[in-house]
Amino acid sequence: MCAAQPNSWRVWQCLGARPWVVLLARGMVGGVFVVAGFSKLLLPHAEVVALMQQYTVIPTAVTPWLAALLPWLELVSGTALVMGFCTTPAALLVGAQLVGFSGLMLVVLGLGVPIEDCGCFGNLGLHETPLQVLLRDLALLVLLVPVLVRQRDVLALDAWGTPPEQM
């Protein structure tokens, strides 16, 4: 069925029709956000602020607020995506974060801001350069496409109570 459809949009729709692809994509993207958010929540607030201040392009007045809110936003949106709870809004929220992070990395790369560790995963030891973060975030955005064009939710809280014939 999918091979006979040459249009690239139809390929994405076909992938979204495969429950295992959607489940895998939800788990991978949501899992990254759960780990990133939780790892920053384990750090003292001042350390998270310091990690964000290294970018130098984020206004200093906003940094403490962002350092307090972003880990929770990552944790909640990632958990919702993994569980399949409000899947479309969660995927859109994660996608918006990924677009924002990608934009920040493009600015940092363009300005040549020297950053050896993005701080995305707190002190877990996953040191990533801005280019690595940009590539990872773009890959995660691609993985979100089947979730957004999905035709049914399998193993998702959204599907509970829905008769199988309506899925």
Beta strands, then each sheet from edge to edge (+ up, - down):
end
